[in-house]
Amino acid sequence: MRKLCLFAAPFFIAALAGCYWLSPAALAAAGGGALILLFPAVFLLGERGREVRRRLIPILLGFGAGAIWTALWTVLFFLPAQGVVGDHTSLTATAAGYPEPNARGSQVEVELHTSGGAVRAILYLTGEEVVEPGDTLTCRGEVVSASYARGETVFWHAARGISMLIYPDGAVEVTPAEGVPLRFFPAVTRRALTDALDRCLDGRAAPLVTALLTGDTGGLDTALTQGLNQSGLAHTVAVSGMHVSFLTQMVYLLLGHRRKLAAAVMLPVLVWFVLMTGAAPSVVRAALMHGLILMAPLLGREADGFTSLAFALVLLLLVNPMAAAGVGLQLSFAAVAGQLAVSGRLFAFLSGLCPGKRRKGLPWRLLGGVRNFVWATLSSTAGALLFTVPLTALYFGRLPLIAPVANLACLWAVSFLFMGGAVVGVLGLVLTPLGQLAALPVKLLAAYFVWAAEGLGSLPFASIPLNTAYLALAFPVAYGGVLLFALVPRSRGRVRPAVALACTVLPLSAAVLFSALSAGSSALTLSVLDVGQGASAALVSGGATALVDCGGNSLDDPGGVAADYFQSMGFSRVNFLILTHCHSDHVNGLEVLFARMEVEHLFLPRVGAGDEDSLEGEVLSLAAEEGCRIHWVETEEYDLTLGDTRITLYPPMGDGGANEEGLFVLAQAGDFSALLTGDANETVEAMLVRYLDLPRVDVLVAGHHGSKYATSDTLLDAVEPSAAVISVGWNSYGHPAPECLERLWRRGINIYRTDRTGTVTVTVGAG
């Protein structure tokens, strides 16, 4: 019995409760209650309860210790750091790394100097500052908690120990350091390695290898990033246990498998690797586990995987309990737990299925080696997916069906890319021509990996979004089939694997089929997608698709939201992309949309060149690169046929900017009609009513996200909608405005808001 595992699991649950649900006081009370229960557990169960006691005591100790420590850590470290939130004052910080580009310019991790000591934070820069580790940065600015983003509680930064985000009011003054402090040397070596890879590699190989070696994915282009996500290969560029294993293998190869010498050399290398890659929880976990395995022969003990995993978990949570809420930590530990639980047994089972495995001769040995590689890859991938699949469904809303095939096709290449990239980087640091010479096979491998990841990720149903009722219902049944095979003791014969396979494949296949059939059985399906503060409406009719706008500030990319919607119905193409105008909250998802879907036709208005916020140039450039046909809507109406639906595009009527010069979209299927007015204000709406013969509509997508200046009385009286959908998310504008809501309530119009109900879908029956 692994007592440390029984201690670590409730310790983790207590830390998670402190992040999401319980205040420090409530958490401390719960922890104290668990410790109080130790008394009856120890003294009152008696001799007959010995086995229960052996399990119950570490569980109560783990929860009690985890709850009390998380409460203390929050009070002593987290809450005091939040005391500077909101300050508009002079700030002083020390740069802990190099600036990284972002949409605002750049950002740099810093140590913010406060009265309570140094606090890790991210400082946003204009992009023009030259900053190196150890430099002193001073500015006036606003300090924001890193635990919130767009109105939601998030733990991306807190899981890494970053408490604050700093937004300077103006320029940041940089005072160069006389020398780089020792604690920042890992950042310096990381930059040197990245520069060497950039010199020796080119094209898409350099950012890919950099991501594999350092975890820095900022250089990956959108097409590859989406391919990795869709194919289930994103874990290959998120530095974790796999990369630590590659590093360990390199050391063993260099030292001839001398275990004690390898342990003595590898331990400091692991420490350096962890610090160089930013000490993410997944890397720390992997380094701790490998460190314990390496130390086992030095200490004369056998290494135990589950005990090492539990030790790493407790140690990470002692340093930072908020790491429990980090998706990276949860996925990392879940993957390793699944591999430890079932990968070995699954490999043995698969090996037993192969006939003729004892035949002799070189061809048979080679065949056996290939077979063992295939079985090992599939077993490892299946084990990793066992417990990460529900987390992936919970956090990302998708099921990566192609992942086993993608890992089988690419993991061998990742291994050689990591090792070869490390050699290229080291040689490039010494002499660039040597690194460039060694880079030739690495470039070929990188090209293969990119081709495989993007190709597999683009296959139909490579990754199924669980955004339909059929798929949401089928997923628990399918996952139950996986657990049936993985965790239930083996029965006689092979009936159980067949039953488990049927329980997994049949529900998913049926769900995909019914989703596709439902999309083609209705005259029109109109969905106002949940993209946060933005706009994106999908239309499906008669096997054809259209998308009106594609932008928003949701945590999920709006282009990905739209692509998920269409691909869950079996579509890989958008026939008509209609942009009411080219402001960011209507178009900032197009890069991802084009990367994942084929877009045939683009319709957009011509807007005066005076609108500085218009992204028309970027939109046109992207459409041209993808070979999309561009249509301008200027003075005449456009009538489009989408299956059984007629779509009418009305040209701009206003003047003064993109909002006023946008398109209007009317969709009609049988007796049903829906009107989308973009961000037009009440003045433009009055012109729309005056000059056009608008029908009564069933659904009105409220203008400008529920602004008080749109969805006017004039428009409502003219079209008399039965329902209004407001596409809105977290914002600082006060949308939807009380005035807009009041106008809708007064007329008895049903109101649906994407910030409260998520995606709003209207289905019009055929005929």
N, C-alpha and C positions, 0 to 999 in steps of 0.2 A: 504494500500500500504506500503510495507516495503522499506523505503527510504535507509536504511543501505545496503540492498541487491543491490539496484541500484547503490550505491556508491562502494561497494566492488568488484563487477564483473569487471568494467572498471579499477579499481585500480590493480586488478590481471592481466588483459590484458596488462596494461602498464608495470608492472614488468616483465612479460613474454617477452614483446618486448625488454626490456633492456637486458635480458639474451641472446636472440637468434638473434635479427635482428638489433637493433639500437645502435649507439654509444651514450655515455653520452650527447654529444652536440646535436645530432639529437633528442634524447629522451627529453631533456630539451626544445628544440624548439617545439616539438609536444605537450608537456605538457603546455607550455606557450600559444600555439595556442588554446588549449581546454579551458583554462581559459579566454582568450580573447573573445571566443564565448559566454561566460556567459552574456556579456553585451546585445547583441541582444536577447538572450534567456530570460533575465529578463525584458527588457524594450520594446522590439519591437513586441512581439507576441500578446500583447493586451489581452482583456478579453476573447476572443474566444479561445485563446491558453492556457488557464489556465491549463488544464489537461496535455497538451503536456509539458508545462513549469515545472509542478510538477515532471515529469519523466526526462526531459532533464537536469535540473539543477544538480541533484545528479550524473547523468552519466558524465557530463562534469567535475564536481568537482572531481569525483573519478579518471577519467583518468588523469586530470591535476595534481592532488596531487600525484598519483602513479608514473607518469612519472618524475616529478621533484624530488620526494624523491628518486626514484631508481637511477637517474643520480647523485644526491648529494652523496648518499650512495656509489656508485661505485667510485666516485672521492675521497671521504674522507676516505673510509675504504678499499675497494677492491684493487684499483690500487696501493696505497702505499704498501700494503702487498706484491704485486707482484714484488716490487722493489728488493727484495732479491733473486728472482728466478735466478738460474744458478750459484750462488756463491759457490766456493770451498774454504771455509774459516772455521774458528773456530766458532762453534755454541754452544749456551747454551739454554737449555730448561728445563721445569719442567714437570715431568710426571703427567698426569691428570687421569691416570687409570692404569690398569694392562696389561701386554703384552698379546696379542692374537696370537695364531699360524697362520701361513700362509705358502705359498709355499716356501718363501725365508728363513723362520726361524720363526720370530714373528714380530709384530708391536705393537706400543703403541701410544695412543693419548697424545700429549704434548702441552704445551704452549711455543711457541718459542719466545725467548727474542730478540726483534729488537729495533732499535732506535725509532721507532714509537709506541712501546708498545708491549704487548704480542699478538701473533697471534696463533690461533689454527692450529695444524699441526699433521701429522702422521709421526713417526720416525720408520724406519725399522731396526730391530735388527738381530743379528745372531741366536738368540734363546737361547743363553747361559747366557745372562745377567739376573740378579735378580733385578727386578724393582718394586717399590711400589709407590702408589700415593704420590706426594710431593717430591720425590727424584729429585735431580738435575742431568741432563744428559749433558755431554759435549763431543764433537767430532768435527772432520773435515769432511765435506761432501758437497754433491750437493743438492741444493734446487730446486724442480720441482713444477710447478703449479699443483694444484689438479684438475684443470678444463679441463685437457687433458688426454686421455688414448688411446694409440695405434693409434695416429694420429687423433683422433676424440674428439670433444668437449663433455664433460660429466658434469653432475651436481650432481653425487652421493654425493661427499664430500662437494661441495659448498652449497648444500641445507641444510647441517648440520652445516654450518659455518666453515668448514675446508678449509683453503686456500692453504696449502703447503704439499708436500711430501718430506721427508728428507732421502737421501740415504748416509749413512756414508761411508767414504773412508776406515775406519778401525774399530778398537774397539771403543766402546762407554764407556766412564768413568762414573760410577754411584757413586754419593755422597748421601748416605742415609739422609733422612730428620730427624730432631730431633722429629718431631711429624707430624701427618697427618693434613694438613690445613682443616678447617671446610668445605670449598667448595668442597673437595674431599670425604667427608663422604658418599655421595650416592654411589660412586664407591666401597667403602669399604663394605657397607652393601650389595651391589649386589654380591660381591665376597663371603661374608660370607653366603649369601643365597644359592648361587650356590654350595659352598662346602658342605653345609648341605644337599642339595638335592642329591649330589653325594654319600654322606655317607648313606642316607636312601633309595635311589632307586638304581636300577642296570639295566644293559642292555640298551635297547633303551628307557626306561621310563625316565631315568634321563635327557638326553639331550632334550627330548620332553617337559617335564614339565619345564625345565629351559628356553626353548624357549618361552613357553606360558607365563611365569611369568616375564621374563626380555627382551625378544626379541632377545636374543643371539642364533642364529641358527648355530653357528660354530660347535657344536657337533653332528648335525644331519647327518646321513650317506646319501650317494648318492641315494640309493634306495628310502628312505623315502622322501627326497627332491624332487625327480622327481615325486613320487606319489602325493605329495601335489600340485606340479605345474600342473600336468596333470588333477587332479580331481577338480581343482578350490578351494582347501583348503589352499593354501599358506597364505591367509590372517589370518588364525588362529594362525600362529606363528610370524606374523608381528604385534607387540603390537600396538593396535589402540583403537578405541572407544568401540569395543566389550569387550576388556579386562578391560577397565575402568568401563564399565557397570557391569561386574562380580564383580569387587572390590566394587562398590557402593552397589550392592545387598548384599554382605557379611556384610557390615557395617549396612545396614538396618536390616538384620536378627539378628545381634548381639544386636542392640539397640531397637528392637521391633517397627520399623517403626515410631519412633518419629522424625518428619521431621526436626524440628529446632535443636534438639540435634545431629541428623545425619549430618546436614549441618555443625555444629560447629566442629564435629569430622572429617568429610570427607574432608573438604577443605585442612587442613594440610597433610592428608594422600595422597590426589591427588598430591600435590606439591612434596612430597617425592617420589611418584611413577614415576612422570614425570622425575625427576632428576636421579633416580636409573636406569631407562630404557634408559637413554641417551638423553632425550629431543628431540626425533624425531618429525618432524612436525605433523605427524598423532596422536601421543600421546598428544602433546600440544593442538592440536585442540580438541581432545576428552575431555581433562581435562578442558579446558576453557568452552566448552559447558555444561559439567556436573556441573562445578562450578557455572555457571550462573543459571542453573536449581535449584541447591541446595540453592543459595542465594535468589531466587525469594520469598520463604515464609518469609525469614528474612526481606526482603525489602517491603513485602506486594504487590508484583506484580506477574502477570502471566508470565511464561516463554514462549518465542516464538522460535521455532526451527530454522526457517530461519534467524531470527535476530541474534540469538546466533551463527549460522554458519558464517554469514557475519562478525560479530564482531571478531570471532576467526581468520578468514582469514586476515582481515586488521591488526590485532595485530601481527600475524606471519610475515607478509610482512614488517611491520615497523621495526621489529627486523632484518630481513634478507630478502631483496627482491629476492635474488637468490633462496630462497625456492620455488618460483613460478614454477621453472623449474624442481623441484624434482618430480619424478614419484610417490613417496609415498604420498606426499601432494596432488597431483592431484587425485590419486585414492581414497584417504581418503575422500576428500571433495565431489567428484563425487558420492561416495557410499552413504554418508549421505544425499546429495541433492536428490538423487533418492528415498531413503527411505521416506524422508519427503514429496516428491511429490506424490508418488503413493502407498506406502505400506499400508497405512490406507484404502484407497479406494479399493485396491485389496483384503485386508482381508475381508472387508464387502461384496464384490462381491462373493468371494469364500464361505463365510459363508452362503450366500443366496442360494447357490446351494445344500446344504445338507438338505435332508428332515428329518422330525421327530426330529428336534433339541429341541423342547419344551417338550418332554416326560420326565416323572419323574422317580425316582428310581436310586439307586446307580449304576447299570450297565450303565444306560443311561448317568448319570453324568460323569462316568469314560470315556465312549465313547466320550462324548462331550469334555472332557478335552484333550483327544488324538487328536480329530478332530481340536480343536482350536490350539493345538501345531503345528500340521501339517500345517494348514492354516497360522499361524503366521510365521513359518519358511520359507515357500514358499513365502509369501508376502515380508518378510524382504529380502530374497535372491534376489527375482525378482527386488525389488526396488534398491538394491545395484548394481545389474548388469545393470540396465537401462542406466546409464551414464558411468559405468566403462567398459562396453563391447567395445565401440569404442576406448577407451584409451588402453585397453588390445590388441586390434587388431593393433593399431598404434605402440605401443612400443614393443610388444612381438610377433605379427603376428599370433595370435591364437584365437580360439573361444572355450571356455570351455563349451561344451554341457552338460557334466555330473554334472556341478556345483550345480544346484538345488537339484538333488538327493543326491549328496555327502554332501551338507550342511544339508539336512534333516536327513541323516543317522548319522552325526557326531557332529553337533553343540551342541546337548544335552550333549554329552560326553565331549566336550571342556569346557562347563560350569562347570561340576563336576570336570574335571581335573584341571582347574584353581583354584577353591576353595579348592579342596582336596590337590593340590600341595602346596598351600599357607599354609594350616594347617600343612602339612608334613614339610615344610621348617621352619616354626616358632618353631614347636616342636623339630625339629632336631637341631636348634640353642640352645635350652634349654637343651635337653637330647636326645642323638642319639637313644637309644632304643625306646623311645616314638615315635619319628619320623618314625622309621622302622616299628613299630606296625601299625601306621596310614597309612603307605604306601601300605599295602596289597591291599585294593580296588583300589587305584590309579594305581597300576601296572596292574591290570586286565583291567581297563578302557584304559590305555595307549596301552595295547596289542590289544584291540578292535579297537582303533582309527588307529593304524598303519596298522592293517589288512584291515580295510575299505578303508583307503586312498590309499594304494598300490593296493588293488584289484580293486577299482573303477577307479583309474588312468590308470590301464593296460587294461581296456576294449577297444575294437575297437571303434574308433571315439569318445573316451571320451573327447578329446580336439583336435579340428580340426585346423591344421596349414593352414593359408590362403596363401599358397605358390603355388597355381595353378590358372590358369586363371578362371576356373569354379567357384572356391570358392571365389576368389576376386570379381567376378561379382555378385555372389549370396548374399554375405554378406550385401551390402547396401539394397537390396530388403528385406531380412529377418529382418534386423534391422528396416526398415520402418514398417514392420508388427508389431513389438514390440511397436514402438512409436504410431502406430494407435490405439492399444488397451490401451496404458498407458496414452496418453495425449489428445486424441480427446474426447470431451464430450460424455457421454453415450447416445446412441440412443435407440429407443424402441426395446424391445425384446432382443434376443441374437445373432443377425446377425453379429454385429460388432466384437465380440470376435471370432466367427467362421471364419470370413474373415481374421482377424488379425492372427489367428493361421495358417490358410492356407498360408497366405503371408510369414509367418516365416518358417514353416516346409517344404513346397513344394520346394522352391528354394534351401535350404540347402540339402535336400534329393537328388534332381536332380543333384546338383553339386558334391556331394559325389559319386553318381552312375556314372556320366560321367567321373570323375577322375579315378575311378577304371576301367571302361571300356576302357578308353584311354590307361591305363597302359598295358592292356592285348591285345590291338588291333595292336600293333606295334611289329616288329621283334626284335627291340632293342631300348631302351631309355637310352642314356648315358648323365649323368649330372655331370659336374665338379662343385662341391658345393662351395659356397662362405663361406670359413672358415678363411678368413684373410690370414696371412702369414703361409701357411701350405698346406696340400693336402688331398683331400677326393673326390673320384669319385664314383658315384652310377650307377649301371647298373640294368636294369629291362628288362626281356625278358621271354615271355611265362609264366607269373605268378611266376617266380623265381627271386631272387634278389642277387646281389653281391655288395660289397663295397671294393674299393681299397683305403687303408689308411683312417685314421680318426684322423686328428690332425690339429691344427692351433691356431692362437692367436686372433681370432675374439671375440668381446664382448659376442656373443652367443657361448655357448659351442659347439665345433665341433661335439661331439657325439649327442647332442640335434638337431643340424642342420640336421644330417643324419637321425636320428629317425623321425624327422618331415617330411622329404622328403618321406620316405617309408610309414609312417602312413597316410599321406594325400592321398595315393593311396590304402589304405586299407590293407597294409602289416604289420604284427607284427613279422616277422622273416627275418633274413638275412641268406641266404643259404651258401654263401661263403664270408668270410672276408679275404681279401688278404692284407698283409702288405709288402710293398716294402722293408722297413727296420724299425727299432724301435727307431728312434729319436723322440724327443718330438713333433715336428711339424707334425709328421705323426701318432702319437698314443695317444696324450694326451686327446682325447675324448672318449677313449674306456670304461672308467668306466661308463660314462653316457649312452653310447650306450648299454652296457651289462645290465644296469639297466632298460632300456626301451624296448629292443628288445631281442628276442631269437636268438642267433648266433649258427649255427650248426657246421660249419667247419672253422678252422683258418689255413691259409697258410702263412708261413714266412720263410726267409732264415736263414741258420746258419751263424753267424758272429763271427769273431775272438774275443776272450775275451778281447783284448786290447782296445776296444772302450769304454771309460769311459762314453760317452754320451748315449750309448745304454740303452734302458729301457726294454730289452728283458726279464729280470727276472720278472719285474712287470707285463708285458703282459702275460707271461706264468702262473703266479700265478692267475691273474684275470680270464683267460680262464679256468683254472682248477676248480676254485670255481664255475663257471657258467656251468660246464659240457660240455664245447665246445671241439670237437675233433680237435686235433692239428696235422698238417701235415708239415713236413720239406721239403723244396725244396733245394736240395743240388747240385746234379750233373746232374740229368735228368729233362727233360721237363715234365710239368704236363698239361694234356689236360682236361678241365672241360666243361661240357655241361650245359649251362644256358638257358633253354627254347629253342629258335631258334638260340641261339648264342653259338659260340665256343670260349672259353677263353683258351689261351695258356700262361702258366707261364714259363718264361725262367730263369734258375738258375743263381746265381751270377757268374760274370766273372772277376771282378777286385779283388784288394787286397789292404788292408791298412785302412779299416774302414767301418762303416755301409753304408755310401754313395756309396762307390765303390763296396761293396759286396751285393748290393740290388737286388731285383727281377725286371724283366721286364714283362709287361702284354700286350698281344695282344688280342683284342676282334674283332671277325669277325662274321658278320650277312649278309648272302647273298654276295653281291658285296661290302659291306661296311666293313671297318676295321679301328680300332683306336689303337694307340700305346701309352703306358704310361711307362716312363723310370725312374720314381722316382727321385732320386738326383744324378744319375750317371754323371760323368764328361766326357769331350771329349775323354779322353783316353779309358774309358770303352765303350763309344759309338762306337769308332773305332773297338773295339773287337767284339761288338755286330754285326756290319755290316760285319766284316770279317768272323765270324764263323757261322752266321745264314743266312738262305735264307729269308730275310724279304720281305714282299710284299709292294707294293705301298699302303700307308695309306691315308684315307680321313681326319682323325683328328689325330694330334699329340699333346699330353699334354706336353708342353715344360718342359724340365728337370730342376730340382733344382730352380723352381719358377722364371725362366728367368735369371738365373745366366749367366755371360759372359763365364763361363767355361763349359757350357752345351749347348744342341741344336746346335751342331757343324755343320760346312759345310759338313763334311763326312756323318753324319746321314741324314741331309736334302737332300743331293744329292741321297742318297740311297732309301729313302722312299717317297720323293716327296709329302709331305702333301698338301692338298688343304687349310686346316685351322689349326691354332695352338691356343691352349687354354693355357693361363698362369694363374696358380693358385697362386695368390699373394695378399698380403695385406700390411698394414703399417709395415715397417721394416727399419733397419739402415744399410742394406747391399747394398742399391742402386738397388734392384730388382724391375722391370726387367731391366737388364743392357742395355745400349745403343747398345753394341756390339751384343747382342742377337736380339734385335729388328731390327737392321740394316740387319742382316743375313736373317731375315724373310721378311722384306720389299723388299730386293733386288730380292727375288724370287717371289714376288707377292702373298705371302701367306696371307690369311685373318687372322687377329690377334684378339683374344677375351681375355679380361682380367677380372678376377673376381672382382678386386678392382674397376672397372669402371662400369661393366654391371651386377654385381652380379652373381648368379648361371647361368652357360652356359649349355644349354640343346640341344642335338642332337637327333632327332627321326628318326629312320629308318623304313619305311613302310613295312608291312608284304607282302612278295612276291615281 
